[in-house]
Amino acid sequence: MQNTRDNTKLAHNSQGYPILPSIEDINAKGLLYKKMLIGRFMSDVYGSQAAEFCCRFIHSAICLAISIGNGSERVPWSALQKYQAKYIKPKYMPKRVMLRQYYHICQRDAEALLEHWTRRQAAGKTPLRFRKVSETILQTGRTSEESDGDEGMQPSTGSEDDLQDDNPGEVV
């Protein structure tokens, strides 16, 4: 079986911002792909903002080139789940969707997120932007990939079929 993570590599624009595939291409895939795409997209967005912030102070394109799309950026999932509004403005999120670690996003929420972001992207708007990237770097003196904020938030050891299950009544 092909590694799903490999299928979620995203193209980036000239500013280093990730570009989502079309909603038609996304909807042709299963839930596991959508979850991995959300994780990759959010990591790339977070990483591009961290690089943008660093470049303001370092004045170096090297910072941007190193940080973009290498998959090492860590979104602070635990903090996002607790304080979503502090990290993301409502315009970047569909209504009634609460973020959680991307492995635990249900199908309805995954589809709503991706539909919202691709619609914004198609309209020429920024699909997603974090509020607290620069604040996190200033407070801790380190970028998100050096943070342990999502330590222990690894994927389950279940099979791909288990990850694709989406029982709305089941609490994970």
Secondary structure, DSSP 8 states (H G I E B T S, - for coil): ---GGGGG--EE-TTS-EE---HHHHHTS-HHHHHHHHHHHHHHHHHHHHHHHHHHHH--HHHHHHHTTSS-----HHHHHH-HHHHB-GGGS-TT-----GGG--HHHHHHHHHHHHHHHHTTS-S--BSSHHHHHHHHSS-GGG--TTTT----SS-HHHHH---TT---
